Amino acid sequence: MKKALFLGLGLCLLALPGLSPDAQGQQPSSHLQQEDQKIYEVVDTEPGFPGGMSAMMKYLAENIRYPEAAVKAGKQGRVMVSFVVEADGSISHAKVARGISAELNKEALRVVRAMPKWEPGRHQGKVVRTRYVLPVVYRLK
């Protein structure tokens, strides 16, 4: 019987600078409120999984289940999962940016959506929403 091996690596994409309310503490305009909801692609400090990259690799290895149908069909490769690390560290807007098969894509999304809260990204000293792309690699041995 073939054994399944799983590997995952994180890639942070680039983010763009945003705007903040003025220094007098006035309410931001609707344009500025929209900017507060902006999803950054480039940030000064990228978001991070609690415990770092090695902890994320351990989390993925312990939680990914290689679907039996994919094992029998010999499917392997990389699923690119895009998601947003919110200002509170939660994961949202998870979607498959590039997939392999329905069952492998679904499993990668399940595990990403179940991740614990991350340390959010920061830009210009402010906690911001940041897009993150995680390659989830499936390999059969």
Short mmCIF file of the C-alpha atoms (twelve columns), coordinates in Angstrom:
data_MODEL
# 
_entry.id   MODEL 
# 
loop_
_atom_site.group_PDB 
_atom_site.id 
_atom_site.type_symbol 
_atom_site.label_atom_id 
_atom_site.label_alt_id 
_atom_site.label_comp_id 
_atom_site.label_asym_id 
_atom_site.label_seq_id 
_atom_site.Cartn_x 
_atom_site.Cartn_y 
_atom_site.Cartn_z 
_atom_site.pdbx_PDB_model_num 
ATOM 1   C CA . MET A 1   0.000   0.000  0.000  1 
ATOM 2   C CA . LYS A 2   1.281   3.462  -0.836 1 
ATOM 3   C CA . LYS A 3   2.013   5.809  2.037  1 
ATOM 4   C CA . ALA A 4   0.992   9.444  1.771  1 
ATOM 5   C CA . LEU A 5   3.430   12.215 2.544  1 
ATOM 6   C CA . PHE A 6   2.297   15.773 3.045  1 
ATOM 7   C CA . LEU A 7   4.399   18.913 2.902  1 
ATOM 8   C CA . GLY A 8   3.308   22.555 3.123  1 
ATOM 9   C CA . LEU A 9   5.074   25.866 2.853  1 
ATOM 10  C CA . GLY A 10  3.813   29.401 3.338  1 
ATOM 11  C CA . LEU A 11  4.305   32.194 0.890  1 
ATOM 12  C CA . CYS A 12  3.329   35.706 1.745  1 
ATOM 13  C CA . LEU A 13  2.413   37.919 -1.160 1 
ATOM 14  C CA . LEU A 14  3.030   41.637 -1.385 1 
ATOM 15  C CA . ALA A 15  0.828   44.298 0.299  1 
ATOM 16  C CA . LEU A 16  0.038   47.961 -0.411 1 
ATOM 17  C CA . PRO A 17  0.063   50.851 2.072  1 
ATOM 18  C CA . GLY A 18  -3.239  52.101 3.481  1 
ATOM 19  C CA . LEU A 19  -4.678  55.206 5.071  1 
ATOM 20  C CA . SER A 20  -5.553  55.860 8.698  1 
ATOM 21  C CA . PRO A 21  -7.920  58.331 10.406 1 
ATOM 22  C CA . ASP A 22  -6.475  61.783 10.976 1 
ATOM 23  C CA . ALA A 23  -4.494  62.618 14.123 1 
ATOM 24  C CA . GLN A 24  -7.325  64.684 15.657 1 
ATOM 25  C CA . GLY A 25  -9.374  61.553 16.330 1 
ATOM 26  C CA . GLN A 26  -12.180 62.524 13.971 1 
ATOM 27  C CA . GLN A 27  -14.287 59.823 12.399 1 
ATOM 28  C CA . PRO A 28  -12.776 58.683 9.113  1 
ATOM 29  C CA . SER A 29  -14.654 59.403 5.911  1 
ATOM 30  C CA . SER A 30  -16.332 56.525 4.093  1 
ATOM 31  C CA . HIS A 31  -13.295 56.436 1.779  1 
ATOM 32  C CA . LEU A 32  -11.012 55.972 4.769  1 
ATOM 33  C CA . GLN A 33  -13.340 53.377 6.286  1 
ATOM 34  C CA . GLN A 34  -13.066 51.466 3.028  1 
ATOM 35  C CA . GLU A 35  -9.288  51.751 3.272  1 
ATOM 36  C CA . ASP A 36  -9.448  50.222 6.791  1 
ATOM 37  C CA . GLN A 37  -11.117 47.193 5.188  1 
ATOM 38  C CA . LYS A 38  -8.424  47.010 2.522  1 
ATOM 39  C CA . ILE A 39  -6.662  43.688 2.095  1 
ATOM 40  C CA . TYR A 40  -2.931  44.320 1.879  1 
ATOM 41  C CA . GLU A 41  -0.662  42.403 -0.439 1 
ATOM 42  C CA . VAL A 42  2.620   43.924 0.825  1 
ATOM 43  C CA . VAL A 43  3.236   44.636 4.509  1 
ATOM 44  C CA . ASP A 44  6.161   45.638 6.707  1 
ATOM 45  C CA . THR A 45  5.659   42.578 8.941  1 
ATOM 46  C CA . GLU A 46  3.988   39.573 7.381  1 
ATOM 47  C CA . PRO A 47  1.403   37.532 9.296  1 
ATOM 48  C CA . GLY A 48  2.644   34.431 11.070 1 
ATOM 49  C CA . PHE A 49  1.296   31.135 12.283 1 
ATOM 50  C CA . PRO A 50  1.499   30.838 16.098 1 
ATOM 51  C CA . GLY A 51  4.836   29.209 16.875 1 
ATOM 52  C CA . GLY A 52  6.326   29.969 13.460 1 
ATOM 53  C CA . MET A 53  6.794   28.023 10.259 1 
ATOM 54  C CA . SER A 54  7.820   24.771 11.971 1 
ATOM 55  C CA . ALA A 55  4.640   24.858 14.077 1 
ATOM 56  C CA . MET A 56  2.574   25.406 10.932 1 
ATOM 57  C CA . MET A 57  4.268   22.456 9.216  1 
ATOM 58  C CA . LYS A 58  3.501   20.299 12.259 1 
ATOM 59  C CA . TYR A 59  -0.133  21.495 12.311 1 
ATOM 60  C CA . LEU A 60  -0.564  20.672 8.614  1 
ATOM 61  C CA . ALA A 61  1.129   17.266 8.928  1 
ATOM 62  C CA . GLU A 62  -1.078  16.319 11.890 1 
ATOM 63  C CA . ASN A 63  -4.346  17.588 10.407 1 
ATOM 64  C CA . ILE A 64  -4.242  16.887 6.670  1 
ATOM 65  C CA . ARG A 65  -5.920  13.635 5.686  1 
ATOM 66  C CA . TYR A 66  -4.943  12.442 2.217  1 
ATOM 67  C CA . PRO A 67  -8.311  11.461 0.682  1 
ATOM 68  C CA . GLU A 68  -8.430  7.728  -0.042 1 
ATOM 69  C CA . ALA A 69  -9.879  8.310  -3.516 1 
ATOM 70  C CA . ALA A 70  -6.904  10.556 -4.358 1 
ATOM 71  C CA . VAL A 71  -4.461  7.939  -3.043 1 
ATOM 72  C CA . LYS A 72  -6.104  5.188  -5.144 1 
ATOM 73  C CA . ALA A 73  -6.082  7.438  -8.216 1 
ATOM 74  C CA . GLY A 74  -2.432  8.343  -7.621 1 
ATOM 75  C CA . LYS A 75  -3.200  12.065 -7.458 1 
ATOM 76  C CA . GLN A 76  -0.477  14.288 -6.095 1 
ATOM 77  C CA . GLY A 77  0.769   17.833 -6.536 1 
ATOM 78  C CA . ARG A 78  0.346   21.293 -5.039 1 
ATOM 79  C CA . VAL A 79  -2.870  23.067 -4.018 1 
ATOM 80  C CA . MET A 80  -2.398  26.827 -3.674 1 
ATOM 81  C CA . VAL A 81  -4.782  28.158 -1.013 1 
ATOM 82  C CA . SER A 82  -5.283  31.916 -0.815 1 
ATOM 83  C CA . PHE A 83  -6.759  33.431 2.335  1 
ATOM 84  C CA . VAL A 84  -6.897  36.629 4.364  1 
ATOM 85  C CA . VAL A 85  -5.357  36.921 7.807  1 
ATOM 86  C CA . GLU A 86  -7.715  39.382 9.485  1 
ATOM 87  C CA . ALA A 87  -6.576  42.103 11.909 1 
ATOM 88  C CA . ASP A 88  -7.664  39.830 14.806 1 
ATOM 89  C CA . GLY A 89  -5.619  36.919 13.386 1 
ATOM 90  C CA . SER A 90  -8.574  34.884 12.166 1 
ATOM 91  C CA . ILE A 91  -8.604  33.289 8.713  1 
ATOM 92  C CA . SER A 92  -11.215 34.372 6.160  1 
ATOM 93  C CA . HIS A 93  -11.866 34.325 2.424  1 
ATOM 94  C CA . ALA A 94  -10.084 30.995 1.948  1 
ATOM 95  C CA . LYS A 95  -10.213 29.772 -1.628 1 
ATOM 96  C CA . VAL A 96  -8.243  27.549 -3.955 1 
ATOM 97  C CA . ALA A 97  -6.090  29.714 -6.207 1 
ATOM 98  C CA . ARG A 98  -4.753  26.666 -8.079 1 
ATOM 99  C CA . GLY A 99  -5.859  23.124 -7.453 1 
ATOM 100 C CA . ILE A 100 -5.270  19.501 -8.299 1 
ATOM 101 C CA . SER A 101 -8.565  17.701 -7.828 1 
ATOM 102 C CA . ALA A 102 -11.851 18.308 -6.041 1 
ATOM 103 C CA . GLU A 103 -11.018 16.028 -3.093 1 
ATOM 104 C CA . LEU A 104 -7.490  17.388 -2.535 1 
ATOM 105 C CA . ASN A 105 -8.689  20.981 -2.929 1 
ATOM 106 C CA . LYS A 106 -11.502 20.402 -0.439 1 
ATOM 107 C CA . GLU A 107 -9.145  18.887 2.144  1 
ATOM 108 C CA . ALA A 108 -6.631  21.732 1.839  1 
ATOM 109 C CA . LEU A 109 -9.436  24.278 2.354  1 
ATOM 110 C CA . ARG A 110 -10.794 22.368 5.358  1 
ATOM 111 C CA . VAL A 111 -7.451  22.418 7.153  1 
ATOM 112 C CA . VAL A 112 -6.720  26.076 6.362  1 
ATOM 113 C CA . ARG A 113 -10.169 27.170 7.547  1 
ATOM 114 C CA . ALA A 114 -9.634  25.269 10.826 1 
ATOM 115 C CA . MET A 115 -6.269  26.921 11.588 1 
ATOM 116 C CA . PRO A 116 -5.849  28.712 14.905 1 
ATOM 117 C CA . LYS A 117 -5.593  32.490 14.911 1 
ATOM 118 C CA . TRP A 118 -2.413  33.874 13.393 1 
ATOM 119 C CA . GLU A 119 -0.314  36.839 14.423 1 
ATOM 120 C CA . PRO A 120 -1.690  39.477 12.011 1 
ATOM 121 C CA . GLY A 121 0.363   41.439 9.501  1 
ATOM 122 C CA . ARG A 122 1.481   44.993 10.258 1 
ATOM 123 C CA . HIS A 123 2.020   47.938 7.995  1 
ATOM 124 C CA . GLN A 124 3.312   51.328 9.103  1 
ATOM 125 C CA . GLY A 125 2.838   50.268 12.729 1 
ATOM 126 C CA . LYS A 126 -0.813  49.354 12.218 1 
ATOM 127 C CA . VAL A 127 -2.376  45.858 12.313 1 
ATOM 128 C CA . VAL A 128 -3.871  45.196 8.866  1 
ATOM 129 C CA . ARG A 129 -5.753  42.551 6.907  1 
ATOM 130 C CA . THR A 130 -3.258  40.657 4.748  1 
ATOM 131 C CA . ARG A 131 -3.601  38.190 1.891  1 
ATOM 132 C CA . TYR A 132 -1.539  35.040 2.269  1 
ATOM 133 C CA . VAL A 133 -1.006  32.170 -0.171 1 
ATOM 134 C CA . LEU A 134 -0.129  28.758 1.214  1 
ATOM 135 C CA . PRO A 135 1.028   25.901 -1.027 1 
ATOM 136 C CA . VAL A 136 -0.248  22.583 0.277  1 
ATOM 137 C CA . VAL A 137 1.807   19.792 -1.281 1 
ATOM 138 C CA . TYR A 138 0.517   16.230 -1.597 1 
ATOM 139 C CA . ARG A 139 3.004   13.461 -2.429 1 
ATOM 140 C CA . LEU A 140 2.604   9.710  -2.526 1 
ATOM 141 C CA . LYS A 141 5.468   7.415  -1.521 1 
# 
